[in-house]
Amino acid sequence: MTDEAEAIARLADFIDESFESCVKAILNIKGRVVVTGIGKSANIATKIVATLNSTGTPALFMHAADAIHGDLGMIQPDDFVICISKSGNTPEIKVLVPLLKRKGAQLAALVSSTDSYLAKSADFVLNATIEREACPHNLAPTTSTTAALALGDALAVSLLEARGFSSADFATLHPGGSLGKRLYLKVDDIFRQNMAPQVSENAALKDIIIEISSKRLGATAVVKDGTEELVGIITDGDLRRMLNKYDSIDGIRASDIMTASPLSIEPETYAAEALAIMQQKNITQLIVTKAGKFEGFVHLHDLLKEGLI
């Protein structure tokens, strides 16, 4: 494990002009990035392809062995090929490289041996040199595949930053699951399904209790008399604290027990931000307001239901 960690740390020294030139070349292609390899390198290639696609760089995977048995037809002259190989000298790679060159596609070698056939034949070299494998026999691809994966991630992130790929762009490519919802789901999408308990600041205690109990959110907003302007919130906890504070509850009004100037959130705020506020403040609901006017409540249960937690 430490061998792999140290190898990744050393990769920073290999981010050179060739790496930078490779990034620039990919940014300017009209085609796609095709990532290829054989054995464990092929497994790494599929992950790099997935990362590139999800961060705005169209990419395809081509197995190096299948390429010389028909799959080479997917390569077009405007494409950019990244070939992953630890040694850069495997028989399949030596057969494949001349064929790629004939296709006219640009070629980058992601290798651990910069003196290899692949590195010397490529237009760009992505240096993933390692000292040894984590395998005690220095045989099984371990450190080398980890280094290749990390360098592939570095390439994808560099392209992401160069393109100005934003979280909004990311959301369009990841609409499913909790990750997607964190990126696009807004408070406005979920809070309107809830009831909107509210009382005026002069509401009597009985009316307050009925409103909180009937709307089942554990709280009610308090608005200025005759308006929708938010002035406070009363929760179940406020009612319990009231019983400890007052010897007599006769004549108590909402303004006597409310928490003034409560936390609120706008409808256009991302639901993930609402969740962060609730977790930080250790609360289970937030009042939704628009220009200071009461709109409703978003509850922790809403966010649980949407799978954000």
C-alpha positions in Angstrom: 0.0 0.0 0.0 2.8 2.4 0.8 4.6 1.5 -2.4 1.5 2.6 -4.4 1.1 5.8 -2.4 4.7 6.7 -2.9 4.4 6.0 -6.6 1.4 8.3 -7.0 3.2 11.0 -5.1 6.2 10.7 -7.5 3.9 11.1 -10.5 3.7 14.9 -9.8 7.3 15.1 -11.0 6.3 13.6 -14.4 3.6 16.2 -15.2 5.8 17.9 -17.9 5.6 19.6 -21.2 4.5 16.4 -22.9 1.6 16.1 -20.5 0.6 19.7 -21.2 0.9 19.3 -24.9 -1.3 16.2 -24.7 -4.0 18.1 -22.9 -3.9 20.9 -25.5 -4.0 18.4 -28.4 -7.1 16.7 -26.9 -8.8 20.0 -26.5 -8.4 20.7 -30.2 -9.5 17.4 -31.7 -12.7 17.1 -33.7 -13.1 13.5 -32.9 -13.1 11.4 -29.7 -10.6 10.1 -27.3 -10.1 6.3 -27.7 -8.4 4.6 -24.8 -6.9 1.1 -25.4 -4.8 -1.5 -23.5 -4.6 -5.2 -22.9 -4.8 -7.2 -19.7 -5.0 -5.1 -16.5 -4.3 -2.0 -18.6 -7.5 -2.6 -20.4 -9.4 -2.5 -17.1 -7.8 0.8 -16.3 -8.6 2.1 -19.7 -12.3 1.4 -19.2 -12.3 3.5 -16.0 -10.4 6.4 -17.6 -13.0 6.3 -20.5 -15.8 6.6 -17.9 -14.1 9.5 -16.2 -13.5 11.3 -19.4 -17.1 10.9 -20.5 -18.5 12.1 -17.2 -16.3 15.2 -17.2 -17.1 16.5 -20.7 -14.6 14.7 -23.0 -16.2 12.1 -25.3 -14.3 8.9 -25.1 -14.5 5.2 -26.2 -12.8 2.0 -25.0 -11.1 -0.3 -27.5 -9.4 -3.5 -26.4 -5.9 -3.8 -28.0 -6.4 -7.4 -28.9 -9.8 -6.9 -30.4 -8.5 -3.9 -32.3 -6.4 -6.1 -34.6 -9.4 -8.4 -35.2 -11.8 -5.8 -36.5 -12.4 -3.2 -33.8 -9.8 -0.9 -35.4 -12.7 0.3 -37.6 -13.9 2.6 -34.8 -10.8 4.8 -35.1 -11.2 7.9 -37.3 -8.5 10.3 -38.4 -9.8 13.0 -36.1 -9.6 10.8 -33.0 -7.0 10.8 -30.3 -5.8 7.4 -29.1 -4.3 6.8 -25.6 -2.5 3.5 -25.4 -1.9 2.1 -21.9 1.0 -0.4 -21.3 3.4 -0.8 -18.5 6.2 -2.2 -20.7 5.2 -0.6 -24.0 6.7 -3.6 -25.7 3.9 -6.3 -25.7 3.3 -8.1 -29.0 -0.2 -6.8 -29.4 0.9 -3.2 -28.9 3.7 -3.6 -31.5 1.2 -4.8 -34.0 -1.4 -2.2 -33.2 0.8 1.0 -33.2 1.6 1.0 -36.9 -2.0 0.4 -37.7 -3.0 3.4 -35.6 -0.4 5.6 -37.3 -1.9 4.6 -40.7 -5.3 5.8 -39.5 -3.9 9.2 -38.9 -5.1 9.5 -35.3 -2.8 11.2 -32.8 -1.3 8.7 -30.3 -0.3 9.2 -26.6 1.5 6.5 -24.7 0.7 6.0 -21.1 3.7 3.9 -20.0 6.0 3.0 -17.2 8.9 2.6 -19.6 9.7 5.8 -21.6 12.4 3.9 -23.6 9.8 1.4 -24.9 8.6 0.9 -28.5 5.3 2.4 -27.7 6.8 5.5 -26.1 9.1 6.1 -29.0 6.4 5.7 -31.5 3.8 8.0 -29.8 3.2 11.7 -30.4 2.9 12.3 -26.7 4.2 10.4 -23.6 2.3 10.3 -20.3 5.0 9.1 -17.9 3.8 6.6 -15.3 7.2 5.3 -14.3 7.3 3.2 -11.1 10.1 1.7 -9.1 8.5 -1.6 -8.4 5.1 -3.4 -8.1 3.5 -3.8 -4.7 3.4 -7.5 -5.4 6.2 -9.1 -3.3 7.4 -10.8 -6.5 7.4 -7.5 -8.4 5.2 -9.2 -11.0 1.5 -8.7 -10.6 0.3 -5.3 -12.0 -0.5 -3.4 -8.8 1.6 -0.2 -8.5 1.7 0.3 -12.2 -2.0 0.1 -12.7 -2.6 2.4 -9.8 -0.2 4.9 -11.3 -1.8 4.7 -14.7 -5.2 5.2 -13.2 -4.1 8.3 -11.2 -2.4 9.8 -14.3 -5.6 9.2 -16.3 -7.6 11.0 -13.6 -5.1 13.9 -13.8 -5.6 14.1 -17.5 -9.4 14.1 -17.2 -9.3 16.8 -14.5 -6.9 18.9 -16.5 -9.3 18.7 -19.5 -12.2 19.5 -17.2 -10.6 22.7 -15.9 -9.4 23.7 -19.3 -12.9 23.4 -20.7 -14.4 25.4 -17.8 -16.6 22.4 -17.1 -18.9 23.5 -14.2 -21.0 21.7 -11.6 -24.0 22.6 -13.8 -22.4 20.8 -16.7 -21.7 17.9 -14.5 -25.3 17.7 -13.4 -26.5 17.4 -17.0 -24.4 14.3 -17.4 -25.3 12.8 -14.0 -29.1 13.2 -13.6 -29.6 9.9 -11.8 -29.0 8.8 -8.2 -28.2 10.9 -5.2 -25.2 12.5 -6.9 -27.4 13.9 -9.7 -30.0 15.1 -7.3 -27.4 17.0 -5.3 -26.5 18.8 -8.4 -29.9 19.7 -9.8 -32.7 19.3 -7.2 -33.9 22.5 -5.7 -36.0 23.4 -2.7 -38.7 24.5 -5.1 -38.9 21.0 -6.5 -39.9 19.4 -3.1 -41.3 21.9 -0.5 -44.7 22.5 -2.2 -45.8 18.9 -1.4 -45.8 19.8 2.3 -48.5 21.7 4.2 -47.6 25.3 5.1 -48.5 25.9 8.8 -48.7 29.5 9.7 -50.2 31.7 12.4 -50.3 35.5 13.0 -48.1 37.0 15.6 -51.2 37.6 17.8 -52.5 34.0 17.5 -53.7 32.4 20.7 -52.0 29.4 22.2 -54.8 27.0 21.3 -54.7 28.1 17.6 -50.9 27.6 17.6 -51.2 24.1 19.0 -53.9 23.2 16.5 -51.9 24.5 13.6 -48.8 22.6 14.5 -50.7 19.4 15.2 -52.8 19.5 12.1 -50.0 20.3 9.7 -47.7 17.6 11.1 -44.4 19.4 10.5 -43.5 20.0 14.2 -43.5 23.7 13.7 -45.4 26.7 12.4 -44.3 29.9 10.8 -45.4 33.2 12.4 -46.3 36.0 10.1 -47.1 39.7 10.7 -50.8 40.3 11.1 -52.5 40.8 7.8 -49.5 40.0 5.7 -47.3 37.0 4.7 -44.2 38.7 6.1 -42.2 36.1 8.1 -41.4 37.3 11.7 -40.8 34.1 13.6 -41.2 30.3 14.0 -42.7 28.2 16.8 -41.6 24.6 17.2 -42.7 21.7 19.4 -39.6 22.5 21.5 -40.8 26.1 21.9 -44.0 24.9 23.4 -42.3 22.7 25.9 -39.9 25.5 26.9 -43.0 27.7 27.4 -44.4 25.4 29.9 -41.2 25.6 31.9 -41.0 29.4 31.6 -44.6 30.5 32.4 -46.6 29.7 35.6 -49.8 30.6 33.7 -50.3 30.2 30.0 -53.5 32.3 29.9 -53.2 35.1 27.4 -50.0 33.8 25.7 -49.7 34.9 22.1 -47.5 33.7 19.3 -45.2 36.7 19.7 -44.5 35.7 23.3 -43.0 32.3 22.5 -41.7 32.5 18.9 -38.1 32.5 17.8 -37.8 35.8 16.0 -35.9 36.1 12.6 -35.7 32.4 12.0 -33.4 30.7 9.5 -35.1 30.6 6.1 -34.2 29.5 2.6 -35.2 30.7 -0.9 -37.1 28.3 -3.3 -34.3 28.4 -5.9 -31.7 27.2 -3.5 -30.3 23.7 -4.1 -31.8 21.1 -1.8 -28.3 19.9 -0.9 -27.6 23.3 0.6 -30.8 23.1 2.7 -29.6 19.7 3.9 -26.2 21.2 4.9 -27.9 24.0 6.9 -30.1 21.5 8.7 -27.1 19.3 9.6 -25.0 22.2 10.7 -27.8 23.7 12.9 -29.1 20.3 14.0 -32.7 21.1 13.0 -35.3 19.1 11.0 -37.0 21.8 9.0 -36.4 25.1 7.3 -38.9 27.8 6.4 -39.0 28.7 2.7 -39.4 32.4 1.9 -39.4 34.5 -1.2 -38.4 38.2 -0.7 -39.2 37.8 3.0 -42.7 36.4 2.4 -43.6 33.0 3.8 -43.9 30.2 1.2 -43.8 27.0 3.2 -41.5 24.4 4.8 -38.8 22.0 3.6 -38.4 19.1 6.0 -35.5 16.7 6.6 -37.9 13.9 5.7 -38.2 15.4 2.2 -34.5 15.1 1.7 -34.4 11.6 3.1 -37.1 10.6 0.6 -35.2 12.1 -2.3 -32.1 10.0 -1.3 -29.9 13.0 -0.5 -28.8 11.5 2.8 
